[in-house]
């Protein structure tokens, strides 16, 4: 995924994997930035490039809110 990475809770099943295939991400819940965010555009590009339909998720404003939500186990995020 280049210089960007996937944030996930330490107890999440994907947390210990160094490489994660796009197909492993299909059923995950995503914590997304607001519409128009560069991070969100990059995440959407990744999904389209890997033939992943628009994933389930929640819009969370701000990096710190996303990190806290990931730590609470509410989903994963691309950053």
C-alpha positions in Angstrom: 0.0 0.0 0.0 3.0 2.3 -0.5 3.9 4.8 2.2 0.4 4.8 3.6 -0.7 2.2 6.0 -3.7 0.5 7.5 -4.5 1.3 11.1 -6.0 -1.6 13.1 -6.5 -2.5 16.7 -3.8 -4.7 18.2 -6.2 -7.5 18.8 -7.7 -7.4 15.3 -7.1 -10.6 13.3 -5.1 -8.7 10.7 -2.9 -6.9 13.2 0.0 -9.4 13.2 0.1 -9.7 9.4 2.9 -7.7 7.7 1.2 -8.0 4.2 -2.5 -8.0 3.8 -4.1 -8.9 0.5 -6.9 -6.6 -0.7 -9.3 -9.6 -0.6 -8.8 -9.8 3.1 -10.2 -6.3 3.5 -13.5 -6.8 1.8 -15.7 -7.4 4.9 -14.0 -5.0 7.2 -15.6 -1.9 8.7 -13.8 1.3 7.7 -13.4 4.5 9.6 -13.4 7.1 6.9 -12.4 10.7 6.7 -14.8 13.4 5.6 -15.9 13.7 1.9 -13.1 15.6 0.0 -10.3 14.5 2.3 -7.1 13.5 0.4 -6.8 10.4 2.6 -10.4 9.4 1.8 -9.7 9.9 -2.0 -6.6 7.7 -1.7 -8.6 5.0 0.2 -11.3 5.1 -2.5 -8.7 4.8 -5.2 -7.2 1.7 -3.5 -10.7 0.1 -3.4 -11.5 0.9 -7.0 -8.1 -0.3 -8.1 -8.6 -3.6 -6.3 -12.2 -4.2 -7.5 -13.6 -3.8 -3.9 -17.1 -2.4 -3.7 -17.7 0.6 -1.5 -16.9 -0.8 2.0 -19.1 -0.5 5.1 -17.9 2.2 7.4 -18.4 5.3 9.4 -17.2 8.9 8.8 -15.0 10.1 11.6 -13.6 13.6 11.6 -9.9 14.1 12.4 -6.9 11.9 12.7 -7.0 11.7 16.5 -10.7 10.6 16.5 -9.9 7.9 13.9 -7.0 6.7 16.0 -9.1 6.6 19.1 -11.9 4.8 17.2 -9.4 2.2 15.9 -8.1 1.6 19.4 -11.6 1.1 20.7 -12.0 -1.7 18.1 -14.7 0.2 16.0 -13.1 -0.5 12.7 -9.9 -0.1 10.7 -8.6 3.0 8.9 -6.3 3.9 6.0 -3.8 6.7 6.7 
